[in-house]
Amino acid sequence: VSAMDERMIEKTFARDIVDIAGMVPNLGIDPILGNGTASISIRGMQLNDVEKSFDPAVAVYQDGIYLATTTGALLNVWDADRIEVLRGPQGTLFGRNTIGGLVHIIRATPTGELGGKFAVTVAQDNQQDFKGTLNLPEFANIATKVTYMNLSGGDYFENATRGESEGETELTMWSASALWQPSDSFSVQVTYDDIDDETPVRPVTCMTEAPELFAALGLIGDQCGPVSDADFHRTTYTSTDQTASVELESLTIKADWQLNENHKFVALVGSRDMEETSKQEFDGIAFDAFKVSRPQYEEQVSYELRLESDFNRLRTTIGGFMWDSEYTAWQNTYFFGGFNDSPWTKQETESSALFGQVDWDITDRITLSLGGRYTDEEKDFCQAFTVLSDSPSVTDFDGLPKEAVKGWGKDGTCPTWAQGVINNSYTNPITGDAAQFSGSESWSEFTPRLGVTYNLDNGIIYGSYTEGFRSGGFNGRATSAGNAGPYDPEIVESIEFGFKTSWFGNTLQVNGAIFTTDYQDKQEDVVLPGTDGAVTLTLVQNAAGASMDGVEIETIWMPAAGLTLTANLGYLDASYDDYSVVGPDGNMVNKSGFDLRKAPELTYSVGANWEVPLGAEMFMVANVNYRWRDRYAVNASANGGPKHYSDDPLMQDSYGLLDASVNFETEHWRLSLFGKNLTDESYLYHVLDVAAGFSASSATDATPTYTPGLWTFGTMNRPRYFGAEIQYRF
């Protein structure tokens, strides 16, 4: 576990959770595409797609509620009381099971006293942010809090075709929370959130080179360039106004009941309804070659009950969890100006689990932990392909009239208009046998945890064995019943040894861990050349096995009054043990030599915070932080064989980010001057070589041969910028 408190979070001047990544070993967070979508990696375990039919390997929680998709996962951190990052498989203490770890944003509870904080932030690239939180006095045992936030600007791209800037944030959010405490032993907190996010889709630029198709057709002109020219890639050329929206409403109810001195009962209910739209031109050039409109609707509801007991030398947690989600999506694809296809997809997921853990103090120094989780999940899937129609009987979220022409899935899940065209019969591409797609699948698994802790005079040392489980699923952007799935679940076994210690009167804290993780049937989301008339095919491949071994060190040192030094280090050795899949020609392709995505060998950060008294109740606080990330694969095709690129955009070179701030603080006011990415480093958030693929060298040689695709696009990070913030607390 790594944790950051409110003051540490505020010193990052972060608009979302991206900037916390460098503060935690072996954690990477990158924004991809649009709609607040995050690619989060912990110890090499990650999901790198916006597709809602895929479950994230790393979970994001807000106030104890599991968030179903990567969309909207770039949560704001303004009102966070703390952020906790749990690494490795989780699931014996709370929430939904997660195989790679989780990021938990825990917001401050209402205080019951009149008070609050307000901040205005201005920065280069037209960034203007206002954030405010107001706590009201307690009335009738009810404490209330209201939070409002408006983020705008930050547009660091210039579109040469449309003559306007791009890349801005346009988000408005407000929330209200009420905490009812009729007695010292019982409380209920209700929180409502409303988010209206009009942030356009994240701009992309063109990295296409010969012999990719768009280059061969002469479409790219001087609008594409090598990834090494970062300044070039902050000018965009797309002709489409890439609008997007996320409208989200959520309700969280948490009840705590201290039954007696030994037992506490916790109930947690959460619901989220999200409607989103996005229109994006992915070709990266002025010519209208490929664009997508993708309206979606997603809703989830979860129920969690826990009994937490303390019997002096024995502590137990017993819980139950139920989670239901449903999403619906249209993907309207336009290729070379014409309507290509429009798959309509719906998936329903029901997940239930029983979990628990027992911590037994065998002696005053030794604690034995035994835990486990039984998970049962069912997914029902339906997909119908449609074409534009004069009939208005079926329309998508954009109001386009559609006529269903084919589809596959489970009868009963599909709507009436689609059931008449469902055809689940297909031919197995490997065996050639006739097969039937059911549209429904379920998985169940028991995952245990065993841990031992030894209490030192100044900390602990520990060891643990944990198993993790991520269920299988369906491919939401399939092109036929034969590639819709289901893909298999994945299982992970993790062994970890570590220590947490404090020294010299608690002025030095040193934590460390060494771990080894073994995967079975690891899920890899990949984008392949399209079939059945589609441009691309997005699906999950099950790699046979992978291993992640590593070391993590976290230190905090206060050598003198007012001076705090921090240093974190993560080392990761991640590789495939065996990764063989069927290629487009039916031969086996061996991808075992590929790099795992977003799994740099070395990550580290160093920082300093220096507080200097300037007078009565006034301080100057200087803060500096440097974060390093080794070379890593951005894309699943990286290191798959010889490339045509002069500079390979699929591999991100090492880079370091330097941030600093100077703050003048009184009891109520704080004026901050800050700089982000002071060394002006450039790196890619996301990159894709569209429709590129791999085939075997021959029927007897499984060595992968890279086949260039249609074009390549990516998104460059924000360059160096400066800003100021003024905050008032009372």
N, C-alpha and C positions, 0 to 999 in steps of 0.2 A: 504494500500500500504506500502511495505517496499522496500527501495532502498539502494544499495551499490555502491559507486563510485570506480573509478579505483584503488586508493591507498588501499582501504579496500579489494578489490578483490585480489590485488597482494600479500597482507600479508598472504593470505591463501595458497599460493604456490600450487594452485589447477591445475590439468591437465584438469578438466572438471567441470561441475556444481554441482557435488556431494557434494563438501565441503561447498557450500553456505547454505546447508539445515539447519545446526545448528544455522545460523545467523538470522533465521526468525521463529517466533512462529508458531507452528502447521504445519510446512513444513517438509516433509521427502522425500529424493531422494536416491534410491538404484539402483545400476546397476544389471540387470538380464540377464542371459544367455549370449548373445553376440551381435555383430554388433552395439555397442554403444547404447544398449537399456536401457531405464530408466523407473523405476517404481516411479512415482511422486505422493505424497499424500499431499493434503491440507485439513485440518479440517476433516480428515477421508474419503475424496472422492478421489478415485484413480482407476487406471487400472494396473493389475499385470501380463500382458501377452504380448508376442511379436506379437500376431495375428493382421494383418493389417485390418481385417474386423471390428475390434472393435475400436470405437472412444475413445481417452483418455478423462478421466474426467477432468484432468488438462492439459491445453494447454501449448505448448512451442512455443514462437515466437522468430524470429531473425530479427532485423531491421524492425519490423512491419509485417513480413510474418509469417502466421500460418503454422506450420509443421504438416503434416498429420498423422504421425505415431510415436510410441515410439522408433522405430529403428532410430538410428542416433541422438536421442534427448540429448545424453550426450555431448553437444556442448562444445568446448573449450572456455575459457574466457580470452585468452591472450590479444586480442585487444578490449576488452569491455570497453566502456566509462562508462557504468553503467549497473546494473542488477536490474530490478524491479520485485517484486513479488506482484501480486494482488490476494487477497483472497476473495472467494465467487463468485457467478454468475457474469459474465461479458458479455457485448455485446451491450451497448448503445452508446459507444464512438468510437470503431474501431474494425476491424477484424471479425473473426468468433465467434459465441456464444460459451461460455464454461461454464459448470455448476459448476465446483469446484474452478476455479481460473486459473491463468497463471503465467508462468515464462518468462520474456522478456529480452533477451540479446540484448543490443543496442550498436553497435560498434561505435568507434570514426569516425568522418567524416574527409576527407582530409583537412589539414590545409592551403595548398597553399604556405607553406614555407618549405625550405629544413630542414629536421629534421627526427628524428626517435628514436627507441629504440630497443635494441638487448639484449637477455638474453640467457645464457647457464646454464642449471641445471643438476647437477649430484646427484645421491642418491643411497642408497643401492638397492640391487636386480637388478643391472645393468641398472638402469634408467639413460638415457641420453637424454635430451631435448634441442632443439635449437628453439628459436622463435625470429622473427625479423619483424619490421615494418618500412618502409621507406616512408616519405612524400617528394614529389618533388615540386619545385617552380611552382607557378601558371604561366600558359602560355595560352594566348588567352582566358582568363577568365575561364580556366579549371585547377582545382587542382586535383592532382592524388596521389594515395597511393597504395603501394604494401605490402602485408603481406605474410610471409612464415613461416611454422612451421613444425618441424619434431620431433615426440615423439617416443622414443624406450625404451625397457626394462621395468623394474618393475615386473619381473617374480618371484613371491614369492611362487609358488608351485613347488614341485619336483616330477616328474613322475617316480615311481619306476619300472614300467614295461618297459618303453621306454628309461630310463636312461637320461632324459633331463628335463630342467626346463620348467615351463608353467606359463601362466598368464600375459605375457608381452603385452605391447602396441606397435603397429607398424603402425604409422599414419603419412602421409604426406599431408599437405594442403597448398594451396596458393590462394590468392585472390587479385583482383585488383579493385580499386574503383576510379571513376572519378566524380568530382563535377563541373558542368558548371553553372556559375552565370553571365549571361550577364548583369544583372541589380540588383539593391537592392531588387527588388520585385519579381524576378523569379529565380528559380534554379532547376536543374535536377541532380540527383545523380544516377549513374549506377554502380552496384557492381556485379562482377562475382566471383564465388567460385568454386574451384576444389578440391575434397577430394579423396585421394586414401588411404583407410584404410585396411591394411592387418592384423589387430589384430586378432589373433585366437579366437575362441569361448571360453567364460569364462569357466575354468575347473570346474568340479563337483566332489564331493567325495561321498562315499557310507555311508548311515545311516540306511541301511536295517537291520531289526531284525525279528526273528520268531514272528508271523506265516506268514509273507509276503512270497510270492511264491518263490522268489529267494533264501531266506534263507532255505525254506523247501526243495528245490532242491539241496542244498549243494553247491551253486555257490559262496558264498561270502567269505568263508574261513576267513582269518584274515585281509581282505581288507575293512571291514566295522567296524564302531565304533560309540560309543555314541557321541552326539553333545557336551557334556561337555568336551570332550578331543579335544580341539581346535588344538593342535599341530599335532594330528593324521590327522586332516582334512586339513592339508596343504601339505600332501603327496597324490598324485593321482596315480591311477592304470589303467586307461583306456588305451587300446591298439591302438586306432585310433588316427592318427595325425589330430587334430581337427582344420583344416584350415577354414578361413572365409575371406570375403572381402566385402567392400562397396565402390563402385565407384559412386561418387555424383557430379553432376554439377548443379549449381543454378545461376539464374540471377534475380537481384532485381533492379527495376527502381522506383524511387520516384521523383515526381515533386511537388514543392511548388510554388504557385502563389498568391502573396498578391495583390488582385484585387484593393483594396483601404484600407483606414485606418480601415474599419469595417469588411471586408470580406477577408478570405483566402481560397483558393481552394487547395486541396491535392489529388493527384492521386498516387496510389501505385499498381505496377504490380510485381508479383513474379512467377517464374517457377522453378521447381526442378525435375530432372531426376535421379533416383537412381537404380542401379543394384547391387544385393548382392548375395552372396553365403555363406553357412555355412554347415559344416559337424561336427556333434557332436555325441559322444557316451554318452548317458544319464545314462547308467547302473552303472557307477562309479566303475566298477571292470574290471579286465584284460580279463575275458571271454567276447567274443563278443556277448552280449545278445540283446542289443537294441541300434540302432543308426539311425540317420536321416540325409539326405542331403536335403537342402531346398533352392534351387535357387529361387530368386524373382526379379521382376522388378516393380518399382512404379514411377509414374509421377503425378505431380500436377501443376495447374496453378490457380492463383487468381488475381482478379481485384477489386480494392477498390477506391471509389470516396467519398470525404468528403468536405463539405462546412462548415467552421468554422467562425462564425460571432460574433462580439462584439458590442452591442449597449449601452455601458456604464452600465446600470443597468440590461441588458438582454444579455445573452450569449447563443448561440445555436450551436449545431453540428447536421448536417443532412448528412447521408451517405447511400451508397449502396455497397453491397458486393456480389461477385460471385466467387465460388470456385469449380473447377472440379478436380477429382482425379481418377486414375485408377491403379489397381495393379493386377499382375499376379503372381501366385506362384505354384510351384510343391513341394510336400512333399513326397520324396522317403523314405520309412520306411523299415528298415531291422530288423527282429525279429529272434533271435537265428541264425544269420548268413544267413538267407534266406530273399528273397524279400517278404515283407508283402503286401504293397499296395502303390499306388501313386496317391493321389487325385490332380487334376489340378484345380485351383480355379482362377476365375476372378471376380472382382467387380468394378463397375463404380459408382461414387457418383457425383451428381450435387447438389450444395447448393447455394441458393441465399437468400438475406436478405435486408431489409430496416431497418435502425435504426436511432435513434436521441435522443437528450437530450436538454432540455431547463433549464438554470440556471437563476433564476430571483431574483434579490436583492429587496425583498419587502421593507426592510428598510436598514439602514446602517449596521445593525447587522444580519439580518435574510435573508437567501437565500433559496429559494424553488427550488428543482430540480425535473423535470418530464421527464422521459425517457421511451423508449420502443423499442422493436425489433420484427419484423415479420420475421420468418424463414421458408423457404420451402426447403425440401430436398427429393431427390429421389435416390434410390439405386437399381441398376440392378446387379443380381448375377447369376453366372453360375459355376457349378462344375461337373467335369467328372472324374470318377475313371478309372485308366488305369492299364495295366499289361505290363511286358516286352514282347517285340515282336521282331521277326526277321525282320519285316518290318521297314525300316528307314524313312517312310513317316512322322511320328510324333516323334519328339524328344524333351526332356526337355532342360533346360539350361545347364545341364551336358552332353548333347549329347546322352543320353540313349534313344534307340528306344522304343516307346510305342504304345500300341493298346488300344483304348477306349473300355470299356466293359459296363459301365453304367454311368448315370449322371442325373443331374436335373438343372433347371435354366430357364432363359428367352431366347427363340429363338431370334436370332439377336445379343444377347450379346455373346453367345457361338460361337466359330469358326466352320468352315464348318466340320472339322474332328470330332467334338464332337456332332454336332446337331443330327446326326443319332442315337445316343445312349441315348439321353435325355428322361427320363421317370419321369414325375412329379407326378404320382399317388402314393399315400401311404395311410396307415390306421392310423387314429388318435389314438395314444396310450392311450388316456384318455377315449374317447367315443367309440372307435371301429368303428367309421364311416369312410367311404371312403372320402378322401380329395385330394386336388390338390395343388401342389406347383407352385406358379406363377413366382418366380424368380425376381419379381419387386415389390417395395413398395415405398410409399411416405408418408411424414409426414409434417405437418405445425403447427406452434404455435406462438401466440403472447405473449411475456413476458414483463411485465411492470417494471418500477423502480420508486420509490418515495423517495425523500430524503429532509431533512431539516437540514440546518447548521446555527449555531448561532456563530457569531464572538465575541470572547473575546478580551480583551486588549492584552493577551499574547498567543492567539491561537484560537482554535475552539472546539465546541462540536457539535455532529451530530447524526442523526438517519436516518435509511433507511429501506425500504422494497423492496426486489428484488426477481424476479422469474427467474429461470433458466430452460433450456431445452436441453436435449441430445436426438437426434433422435434414433429410433430403428435401426435394422440392421439384418445381416445374420451371420451365424456361418461359418467362413472360413475353419474350420477343422471338418466339419460335416461328418457323415458316411451314411446318407440317406436323402431323401427328407423330411422325417418326423421330423428330428432334425436339418435341415438347417436353420430353422427360418421361418418368421422373428420374432425376439423378439421385445418387446414394447419399446417405448420411455420412458424416465424418466423425471419427473418434480420435481423441488425443490423450496421451498419458504424459503427465508432467511430474518430475521429481525436482525438488528445490531444497537447498540448504542456505541458511542465512543467519544474520545477527543484527540486532538493533542495540546500540550502546550510547551512553553519554559519559563524558569525562570532564575532569577539572572543574568541579562545581557546576556541571551542566552548561559549560560554555562551549563544549565541543560535542557534536552529535555525529556519529558515524554509523551508517547502516549499509549492509551489504548482502548480496544474494548470488548464488550460483545455481543454474537450472539446466535441465535437459528436457526436451519435449519431443515426443515421437508421434507422428501423425499416421493414421490409416485412412485411406480413401479421401485425401484432402481435396476439398472443393476449390476449383479455380474457375472464376468467371472470365471467359474469353470472347473476343469478337472475331468471327471467322468470315470467309467469303460467303456471300448469300447463296441460297438455294431456292428453288421453286419461284424464280423471278424476283426475289428480294435482293437488295444491294448487299446487306450484311446479315449475319446470323449471330445472335448473342445467346450463349448457353454456358452451362457449368460442366466442366470436365472433372472427373474424379481422378486425381493423381493417386498412384498406388501407395506412395509413402513419402514422408518428408521428415527432417530432423532439424530442431533448433536448439543450439546449446549457447549459453551465454553467462555473462557476469554483469552485475549492476552494483554501483557504489553511489551513495548519497551522503554528503557531508555538509554540516552547518557549523561554522566556527565564529565565536565572538571574542576576538583577542583583546579588545579594549572596549570601554564604554562607548556606545553609539556606533560601533563598527561591526558589521555582520558580513562574513564571507561565505559563499556557497560554492560547491563543486559537485557535479553529478557526472557519472560515466556509465555508458552502456556498451558492452561488447556482445556481438551476435555472430554466430557461425550458423547460417541457415542454408540448407541445400535439400534438393530432392534425393531421396533414396532410389526411387523408381517412378518414372512418369511416362507411361506409354499409352497412346491413344490411336484410334483408327483415323487415318488420313483420308482426304477426299477421293483417293484412288482405291480405297479399301485396304491398303497396306498399313501395317503398324508403324507408327512414328515414335521414336524414342526422344522425349524431351527432358530426360533426366539431367542433362547438363545445363539447363536453363537456370537463370537466377530467379529466386523468389522476388516478387515485387515488393517494393517499399521495405526492404530488409537490409539497410546499411550495416556494414560490419562494426563501425564505431560511431557512437553519438556521445557528445559530452557538452556540458555547459559550465561556465564559471561566472560568478557574479559578486558584486560588492554593493553594500548599502551603508552609507555613512551619514549619521545624524549629528549636526553641529548646532549647539545652542547659540542663538543670535541675541538673545535678550530675554526679558520676562515672558515666558510662555510662547516663545517664537523659535523655530528651528529651521535650519536649512538641511534638506535631505537630498543627497546625491546618490543616484542609483545607476549602475552599469551592469549589463549582462551580455555575454557572448555565447552563442549556441552553434555547435558544429554538427554536420551530418555528412558521413562518408558517401562515396559513390554508390548508387543503387539503381536498380531497374525500375523504370516508371511504368512500363508496359509489359504485358505477358509475352510479347514477341521478342523481348530483349535477349541478346546473347544466343539467339537461336541459330545463328549461322552468318555468313557474310552478308553485309548490307550494301545498298547502293548509295547510302547517305554519305556526304562528305563529312558531316558531323552527325553522329547518331543521336537523334532526339529521344530514342527509347531508353537510353542510359543517361542518368543525371550525374554530372560530375560533382565532386565534393564541394561543399560551400559552408561558409560561416556567416551568421547574422549578428551584428552588433547593435544593441539598443542602449540608450542612455537617457537620463532625465535629471533635472534639477528642480526641487520642490521647496517652496517656502510655506511653512505651516504655522498656523496659530491654533487655538482651541477650536475655532469655528471655520476658519478659512484655509484653503490651500491653493496656491498658484503654482502650476507646473509648466515647465518648458521641456519638451521631449523630442527625441529623434529616433526614427525607426530605420533599420537596415542602413546604418551610417556608412558602411563600406560599399554600399550600392551593389550588393551581390544580386546576380540574376539566376533564377532556376525555374524549372517547369512545374506547375501545379499538376498538369495532366497532359497526356499526349496519346494519340491513337493513329496507327497506320491502317486506314480503313480497308477492309476486305483483304488484307494480307493474310497469308496462310503458310502452312508447312505440309509437305508431303515427304514420304520416304524416298531415299535416293534410288532404291530399287525394291523389288519384291523380296529380296534377300538381305537388303541393307537398310536398317531402320534409322540411319542417320538423317536428321531433318534437313530438308532443302527448302530454303526461304523463297516464297513466291511473292513478289511485290504486288501491292494492291492498287487501289484507285487514287488515293491521295492521303496526305498526312497533315493533321492539325494539332495544335496544342495551345496552352495558355501560360504566359509568362507571369511571374510574380510582380508585386508592386515594388517599384524602385525606392530609393532613399527619399524620405520625406520628413518634414518637421512640423510640429504642432504645439499648441498650448491648451491648457485646461484650467478652469477655475471651478473650485468646488466649495460649497457651503454646507456645513453640518450644524444642527442645533438639537 
